[in-house]
Amino acid sequence: SAEAQDPAAGGGGDATTYDFEDDLVTGDLVRPDGEMLSVRRRGRRQSLIRIREHFIPEMLKSVEDL
């Protein structure tokens, strides 16, 4: 309708202003008990696990020795 598109028809009167009073908030900072420890990052190491590339031939050789 023409009224919905007319800005003057929306009653665009004075703006409403709300003024809230300040409230005092008191409290304590809550922290965990104890000390905070900083830990160094682990260094990069080679794995101690090695893939046995020749496992089947080694297994067959051990069976032949029985």
C-alpha positions, 0 to 999 in steps of 0.5 A: 500500500502507499502508506507503507512506503510513505516515510511520513505516514510511519509516525516518525516523530521524536526519538525515544530515549532511555536513561539507565542509572549506573549500578555498582558491581562489586566482586572478587577475582576468582583464581585457582589455588596453586602455582602455574607451571610453564612447560617446554615443548617437546623436541622432535626426535626420531622414532625408536620403532623401525619398520622391518622391510625384509620381515617375510624373508627373515621369518622364512629363514628362521623357519628353515633353521627349525 
